[in-house]
Amino acid sequence: TEFTELISYLGGTSVAGTKLKVGGSSGFEGVIAGWRCASGGSFLTLFPKGFWWSSTQSSSSNAWYMDIDNTNPYATLSSYGKSLGFNIRCVKD
């Protein structure tokens, strides 16, 4: 819910990614750092994409995440297996 609200506030999925990256106008400062593979522990897509877990599950084994891409202005929300090593963002309520 918070990522959906944030993306909407920033103008929608087609422009929010640019505003969420380091140097963007949102203050989020999302570093494009890829993700860690569950099997073997290797790191993948280190430069072109950044992924952040939300705190919301979509099922017992999956959770929602947001990703931004270094090559386009989009921010995308999707669901995937919780065993992947995506970034987290700690926020004080």
C-alpha positions as CSV (number, residue, x, y, z in Angstrom):
1,T,0.0,0.0,0.0
2,E,2.8,2.5,0.8
3,F,4.7,1.8,-2.4
4,T,1.4,2.2,-4.4
5,E,0.7,5.5,-2.6
6,L,4.3,6.7,-3.2
7,I,4.3,5.9,-6.9
8,S,0.9,7.6,-7.3
9,Y,2.1,10.7,-5.5
10,L,5.2,10.9,-7.7
11,G,3.0,10.9,-10.9
12,G,2.4,7.2,-11.6
13,T,4.4,4.2,-12.7
14,S,5.6,5.7,-16.0
15,V,7.6,8.5,-14.3
16,A,8.1,7.6,-10.6
17,G,11.2,5.5,-11.2
18,T,13.2,8.5,-12.3
19,K,12.2,10.4,-9.1
20,L,13.0,7.4,-6.9
21,K,16.6,6.9,-8.1
22,V,19.7,8.5,-6.5
23,G,19.6,12.2,-7.4
24,G,15.8,12.1,-8.1
25,S,13.4,14.6,-6.6
26,S,11.6,12.3,-4.1
27,G,14.3,11.9,-1.4
28,F,14.0,8.1,-1.7
29,E,17.6,7.8,-3.1
30,G,17.1,4.3,-4.5
31,V,20.5,2.8,-5.3
32,I,20.4,0.4,-8.3
33,A,22.0,-2.6,-6.7
34,G,20.4,-5.7,-8.2
35,W,19.4,-8.7,-5.9
36,R,20.8,-11.7,-4.2
37,C,19.9,-15.1,-5.6
38,A,18.4,-17.6,-3.1
39,S,20.4,-20.6,-4.4
40,G,24.1,-20.1,-4.3
41,G,24.0,-16.5,-3.0
42,S,25.3,-14.8,-6.2
43,F,24.2,-11.3,-7.0
44,L,22.3,-10.6,-10.2
45,T,21.4,-7.5,-12.3
46,L,23.7,-5.4,-10.2
47,F,23.5,-2.3,-12.4
48,P,20.3,-2.2,-14.4
49,K,17.7,-2.7,-11.7
50,G,17.0,-2.1,-8.0
51,F,14.4,-4.1,-6.0
52,W,12.8,-3.2,-2.6
53,W,10.6,-5.5,-0.5
54,S,7.4,-4.2,0.9
55,S,6.1,-5.4,4.2
56,T,3.0,-6.9,2.6
57,Q,2.7,-10.6,1.7
58,S,0.8,-11.7,-1.4
59,S,0.7,-15.3,-0.2
60,S,2.5,-17.4,2.5
61,S,5.6,-17.7,0.2
62,N,5.5,-14.5,-1.8
63,A,5.6,-10.8,-1.0
64,W,5.1,-7.5,-2.9
65,Y,8.1,-5.5,-4.1
66,M,8.9,-2.4,-6.1
67,D,11.6,-2.3,-8.7
68,I,13.1,0.6,-10.7
69,D,15.3,0.3,-13.8
70,N,18.3,2.4,-14.6
71,T,17.4,2.5,-18.3
72,N,13.9,3.8,-18.1
73,P,11.6,6.1,-15.9
74,Y,9.3,3.3,-14.6
75,A,8.6,2.1,-11.1
76,T,6.9,-1.3,-11.1
77,L,5.1,-3.2,-8.3
78,S,5.0,-7.0,-8.4
79,S,5.0,-10.1,-6.2
80,Y,7.7,-12.8,-5.9
81,G,9.1,-15.5,-3.6
82,K,10.4,-14.2,-0.3
83,S,13.6,-16.2,-0.5
84,L,15.2,-13.6,-2.8
85,G,17.6,-11.1,-1.4
86,F,15.9,-7.8,-2.3
87,N,16.7,-4.5,-0.6
88,I,14.7,-3.2,2.3
89,R,14.0,0.4,3.4
90,C,13.6,1.1,7.1
91,V,11.1,3.9,7.9
92,K,10.3,5.3,11.3
93,D,6.5,5.8,11.6
